[in-house]
């Protein structure tokens, strides 16, 4: 699944929360499953901040997945089940080259 962010944002919106909630529900139903969250940023990100920015995006999703739901009922997912891998803009640049955008 892709969890899109607004340009230059690390905030989840209503549509991204739906995707995150589905991941959270899946992990809640399948207690032995672990996931790797690959976080990225776009090709427009400055080189000096791309890796850190994508890491912050990954942590925003991690916090949402491993936190409590909006109703206040605890549906905590153990953080050890979610690995965050921040790619910066390495992948988006590769995709852009393959698609002929760069």
Backbone as a chain_set.jsonl record, in Angstrom:
{"seq": "XXXXXXXXXXXXXXXXXXXXXXXXXXXXXXXXXXXXXXXXXXXXXXXXXXXXXXXXXXXXXXXXXXXXXXXXXXXXXXXXXXXXXXXXXXXXXXXXXXXXXX", "coords": {"N": [[0.823, -1.191, 0.0], [0.388, 2.245, -0.658], [0.969, 5.187, 1.118], [0.101, 8.212, 0.774], [1.436, 11.55, 1.136], [0.772, 15.033, 1.558], [2.41, 17.555, -0.412], [5.574, 18.346, 0.843], [4.855, 17.722, 3.475], [4.409, 16.17, 6.692], [2.218, 15.298, 7.909], [-0.564, 13.207, 8.581], [-3.557, 12.754, 6.724], [-7.197, 12.553, 6.392], [-7.682, 10.577, 4.374], [-5.253, 9.189, 4.31], [-5.199, 8.231, 6.886], [-7.17, 6.288, 6.818], [-5.923, 4.266, 5.321], [-3.744, 3.69, 6.997], [-5.169, 2.83, 9.241], [-6.222, 0.454, 8.202], [-3.91, -1.083, 7.939], [-3.18, -1.22, 10.599], [-5.388, -2.634, 11.643], [-5.028, -5.057, 10.262], [-2.579, -5.919, 11.373], [-3.421, -6.206, 13.98], [-5.191, -8.336, 13.758], [-3.52, -10.373, 12.895], [-1.335, -11.542, 14.732], [1.319, -12.453, 14.673], [2.602, -11.339, 12.557], [4.992, -9.241, 10.995], [5.895, -6.041, 9.729], [7.529, -4.138, 7.14], [8.106, -0.819, 6.783], [8.589, 1.231, 4.224], [9.757, 4.351, 3.802], [9.55, 7.359, 1.924], [10.505, 10.318, 0.058], [9.742, 12.932, -2.271], [11.291, 13.751, -5.479], [11.833, 16.439, -5.437], [12.762, 17.155, -2.973], [15.286, 18.726, -1.022], [18.703, 17.654, -1.147], [20.074, 17.645, 1.329], [18.134, 17.256, 3.273], [16.479, 15.168, 2.614], [16.708, 12.388, 3.445], [16.289, 12.565, 6.243], [13.773, 13.761, 6.255], [12.145, 11.821, 5.0], [12.416, 9.856, 6.912], [11.118, 11.028, 9.111], [8.518, 11.066, 8.082], [8.058, 8.302, 7.972], [8.157, 7.718, 10.723], [5.898, 9.127, 11.557], [3.856, 7.572, 10.489], [4.424, 5.16, 11.803], [3.927, 5.953, 14.479], [1.197, 6.41, 14.315], [0.232, 3.856, 13.627], [1.037, 2.345, 15.841], [-0.127, 3.564, 17.999], [-3.011, 4.634, 19.936], [-6.473, 4.16, 19.001], [-8.901, 6.512, 17.621], [-11.176, 6.431, 19.199], [-10.373, 6.119, 21.736], [-10.073, 3.605, 22.708], [-7.756, 1.132, 23.436], [-5.696, -0.074, 20.966], [-3.119, -1.149, 20.639], [-0.182, -1.705, 18.824], [2.711, -3.561, 18.98], [5.746, -1.885, 18.745], [8.0, -3.208, 17.87], [7.182, -4.814, 15.856], [7.022, -3.367, 13.579], [9.1, -2.213, 11.215], [10.884, 0.597, 10.262], [12.119, 1.947, 7.334], [13.918, 4.415, 5.997], [14.209, 5.911, 2.915], [14.855, 8.307, 1.797], [15.168, 10.198, -1.108], [15.953, 8.32, -2.913], [14.53, 6.169, -4.134], [12.361, 7.466, -5.413], [13.74, 9.038, -7.264], [14.863, 7.043, -8.844], [12.563, 5.83, -9.898], [11.539, 8.011, -11.287], [13.52, 8.302, -13.253], [13.21, 5.88, -14.631], [10.644, 6.179, -15.599], [11.044, 8.183, -17.359], [10.949, 10.818, -16.506], [12.981, 12.365, -15.65]], "CA": [[0.0, 0.0, 0.0], [1.036, 3.554, -0.621], [0.353, 6.141, 2.037], [0.589, 9.484, 0.241], [1.46, 12.756, 1.952], [0.741, 16.28, 0.813], [3.741, 18.057, -0.729], [6.348, 18.912, 1.946], [4.13, 17.53, 4.723], [4.581, 14.919, 7.438], [0.944, 15.093, 8.588], [-1.53, 12.289, 7.986], [-4.888, 13.332, 6.546], [-8.262, 11.562, 6.537], [-7.529, 9.437, 3.462], [-4.099, 8.381, 4.715], [-5.556, 7.547, 8.136], [-7.915, 5.077, 6.45], [-4.939, 3.254, 4.923], [-3.013, 3.327, 8.211], [-6.089, 2.039, 10.071], [-6.337, -0.901, 7.647], [-2.671, -1.771, 8.317], [-3.307, -1.448, 12.042], [-6.341, -3.734, 11.807], [-4.385, -6.283, 9.781], [-1.607, -6.342, 12.386], [-4.165, -6.621, 15.163], [-5.762, -9.668, 13.483], [-2.441, -11.322, 12.625], [-0.42, -11.179, 15.825], [2.71, -12.873, 14.433], [3.097, -10.689, 11.357], [5.801, -8.023, 11.114], [5.896, -5.32, 8.46], [8.57, -3.144, 6.903], [7.546, 0.405, 6.246], [9.578, 1.957, 3.429], [9.307, 5.734, 3.67], [10.207, 8.071, 0.831], [10.077, 11.681, -0.246], [9.802, 13.165, -3.706], [12.549, 14.189, -6.079], [12.034, 17.876, -5.189], [13.348, 17.367, -1.643], [16.716, 19.046, -1.053], [19.562, 16.527, -0.773], [20.468, 17.715, 2.726], [17.051, 16.917, 4.212], [15.638, 14.098, 2.065], [16.709, 11.183, 4.289], [15.647, 12.882, 7.521], [12.358, 14.028, 6.001], [11.449, 10.548, 4.773], [12.404, 9.164, 8.202], [10.04, 11.639, 9.902], [7.257, 10.546, 7.531], [7.933, 6.924, 8.442], [7.843, 7.752, 12.158], [4.507, 9.573, 11.687], [3.019, 6.39, 10.243], [4.688, 4.247, 12.914], [3.205, 6.443, 15.652], [-0.226, 6.204, 14.088], [-0.046, 2.416, 13.676], [1.31, 1.77, 17.163], [-0.807, 4.329, 19.041], [-4.398, 4.289, 20.256], [-7.402, 4.641, 17.983], [-9.576, 7.772, 17.953], [-12.231, 6.215, 20.186], [-9.78, 5.996, 23.053], [-9.853, 2.196, 23.041], [-6.38, 0.794, 23.105], [-5.415, -1.112, 19.975], [-1.692, -0.916, 20.477], [0.635, -2.666, 18.097], [4.08, -3.487, 19.475], [6.62, -1.215, 17.772], [9.002, -4.134, 17.335], [6.586, -5.488, 14.701], [7.031, -2.446, 12.44], [10.428, -1.703, 10.917], [10.858, 1.767, 9.38], [13.32, 2.113, 6.495], [13.83, 5.688, 5.297], [14.964, 5.862, 1.673], [15.095, 9.626, 1.231], [14.586, 10.278, -2.449], [16.619, 7.335, -3.774], [13.561, 5.397, -4.921], [11.603, 8.356, -6.304], [14.616, 9.404, -8.38], [14.985, 5.869, -9.721], [11.283, 5.693, -10.608], [11.464, 9.125, -12.237], [14.393, 7.97, -14.395], [12.611, 4.772, -15.376], [9.45, 6.704, -16.273], [11.453, 9.226, -18.273], [10.62, 12.141, -15.984], [14.175, 13.068, -15.219]], "C": [[0.861, 1.246, 0.0], [0.25, 4.441, 0.331], [0.863, 7.51, 1.616], [0.516, 10.617, 1.26], [1.284, 13.954, 1.024], [2.18, 16.736, 0.587], [4.35, 18.726, 0.502], [5.655, 18.771, 3.298], [4.506, 16.198, 5.37], [3.301, 14.57, 8.192], [0.079, 14.087, 7.831], [-2.853, 13.026, 7.823], [-5.927, 12.219, 6.615], [-8.078, 10.354, 5.626], [-6.332, 8.571, 3.842], [-4.39, 7.644, 6.014], [-6.346, 6.268, 7.86], [-6.953, 3.949, 6.08], [-4.182, 2.761, 6.148], [-3.891, 2.471, 9.12], [-6.252, 0.622, 9.537], [-5.089, -1.718, 7.972], [-2.727, -2.148, 9.793], [-4.263, -2.614, 12.326], [-5.759, -5.064, 11.382], [-3.409, -6.813, 10.824], [-2.296, -6.8, 13.665], [-4.744, -8.027, 14.987], [-4.689, -10.748, 13.345], [-1.269, -11.006, 13.55], [1.045, -11.535, 15.579], [3.339, -12.209, 13.216], [3.896, -9.443, 11.72], [5.791, -7.351, 9.749], [7.106, -4.396, 8.382], [7.909, -1.965, 6.214], [8.669, 1.157, 5.532], [9.065, 3.374, 3.228], [10.188, 6.478, 2.674], [9.827, 9.543, 0.871], [10.288, 11.875, -1.744], [11.145, 13.691, -4.177], [12.834, 15.662, -5.815], [12.688, 18.152, -3.836], [14.829, 17.705, -1.763], [17.553, 17.872, -0.544], [19.869, 16.495, 0.724], [19.394, 17.3, 3.714], [16.236, 15.698, 3.786], [15.571, 12.87, 2.973], [15.997, 11.438, 5.607], [14.151, 13.098, 7.338], [11.583, 12.732, 5.783], [11.391, 9.737, 6.066], [11.286, 9.719, 9.093], [8.675, 11.179, 9.392], [7.025, 9.107, 8.008], [7.56, 6.859, 9.91], [6.414, 8.227, 12.402], [3.555, 8.395, 11.477], [3.194, 5.381, 11.37], [3.906, 4.669, 14.159], [1.713, 6.224, 15.509], [-0.599, 4.727, 14.193], [0.067, 1.885, 15.104], [0.642, 2.529, 18.314], [-2.183, 3.785, 19.351], [-5.311, 4.811, 19.161], [-8.155, 5.872, 18.491], [-10.653, 7.616, 19.02], [-11.68, 6.083, 21.6], [-9.56, 4.557, 23.488], [-8.452, 1.823, 22.584], [-6.336, -0.327, 22.078], [-3.938, -0.958, 19.655], [-1.034, -2.079, 19.746], [2.064, -2.479, 18.607], [4.987, -2.914, 18.39], [7.665, -2.159, 17.182], [8.481, -4.887, 16.113], [6.612, -4.622, 13.443], [8.438, -1.859, 12.286], [10.291, -0.537, 9.941], [12.188, 1.861, 8.655], [13.143, 3.39, 5.694], [14.759, 5.683, 4.087], [15.337, 7.249, 1.147], [14.432, 9.718, -0.123], [15.221, 9.296, -3.438], [15.643, 6.62, -4.696], [12.796, 6.292, -5.881], [12.451, 8.811, -7.488], [14.769, 8.255, -9.368], [13.713, 5.688, -10.546], [11.149, 6.789, -11.655], [12.327, 8.848, -13.468], [13.768, 6.885, -15.253], [11.394, 5.241, -16.166], [9.769, 7.819, -17.259], [11.131, 10.636, -17.81], [11.843, 12.947, -15.614], [15.323, 12.797, -16.133]], "O": [[1.938, 1.276, 0.597], [-0.981, 4.436, 0.337], [1.936, 7.931, 2.047], [-0.354, 10.635, 2.13], [1.613, 13.884, -0.16], [3.076, 16.335, 1.33], [3.716, 19.574, 1.13], [5.845, 19.611, 4.178], [4.869, 15.237, 4.693], [3.294, 13.658, 9.018], [0.001, 14.114, 6.603], [-3.231, 13.827, 8.677], [-5.582, 11.066, 6.87], [-8.295, 9.221, 6.056], [-6.388, 7.349, 3.711], [-3.881, 6.543, 6.224], [-6.208, 5.281, 8.583], [-7.152, 2.804, 6.484], [-3.997, 1.557, 6.324], [-3.416, 1.497, 9.705], [-6.405, -0.317, 10.317], [-5.188, -2.913, 8.25], [-2.363, -3.259, 10.177], [-3.97, -3.475, 13.155], [-5.961, -6.08, 12.045], [-3.403, -8.006, 11.129], [-1.799, -7.69, 14.355], [-4.787, -8.813, 15.933], [-4.939, -11.914, 13.651], [-0.339, -10.291, 13.179], [1.927, -10.967, 16.223], [4.49, -12.491, 12.882], [3.531, -8.691, 12.624], [5.688, -8.025, 8.724], [7.633, -3.938, 9.395], [7.241, -2.114, 5.19], [9.591, 1.661, 6.174], [8.052, 3.58, 2.56], [11.397, 6.258, 2.593], [8.942, 9.954, 1.621], [10.942, 11.062, -2.397], [12.016, 14.031, -3.377], [13.978, 16.094, -5.957], [13.123, 19.275, -3.582], [15.554, 17.053, -2.514], [17.148, 17.178, 0.388], [19.917, 15.418, 1.32], [19.699, 17.02, 4.873], [15.379, 15.243, 4.543], [14.481, 12.365, 3.242], [15.19, 10.618, 6.045], [13.352, 12.668, 8.17], [10.488, 12.563, 6.32], [10.425, 9.009, 6.295], [10.587, 8.953, 9.757], [7.771, 10.93, 10.189], [5.913, 8.751, 8.399], [6.734, 6.035, 10.304], [5.775, 7.781, 13.355], [2.571, 8.245, 12.2], [2.213, 4.808, 11.844], [3.29, 3.831, 14.818], [1.037, 5.888, 16.481], [-1.626, 4.383, 14.778], [-0.74, 1.053, 15.518], [0.826, 2.173, 19.477], [-2.488, 2.626, 19.069], [-4.981, 5.778, 18.473], [-8.05, 6.225, 19.665], [-11.004, 8.594, 19.681], [-12.445, 5.951, 22.556], [-8.932, 4.307, 24.518], [-8.029, 2.162, 21.478], [-6.882, -1.407, 22.305], [-3.567, -0.668, 18.518], [-1.295, -3.252, 20.015], [2.564, -1.355, 18.658], [4.997, -3.397, 17.258], [8.162, -1.911, 16.083], [9.258, -5.531, 15.408], [6.263, -5.092, 12.36], [8.899, -1.1, 13.139], [9.646, -0.675, 8.902], [13.251, 1.855, 9.277], [12.3, 3.443, 4.799], [15.964, 5.474, 4.228], [16.059, 7.358, 0.156], [13.265, 9.358, -0.274], [15.049, 9.427, -4.65], [15.895, 6.48, -5.892], [12.598, 5.928, -7.04], [11.938, 8.955, -8.598], [14.801, 8.467, -10.58], [13.777, 5.424, -11.747], [10.703, 6.537, -12.774], [11.915, 9.126, -14.594], [13.798, 6.97, -16.48], [11.142, 4.76, -17.27], [8.872, 8.343, -17.92], [11.046, 11.554, -18.627], [11.72, 14.129, -15.292], [16.419, 13.314, -15.917]]}, "num_chains": 1, "name": "protein.A"}
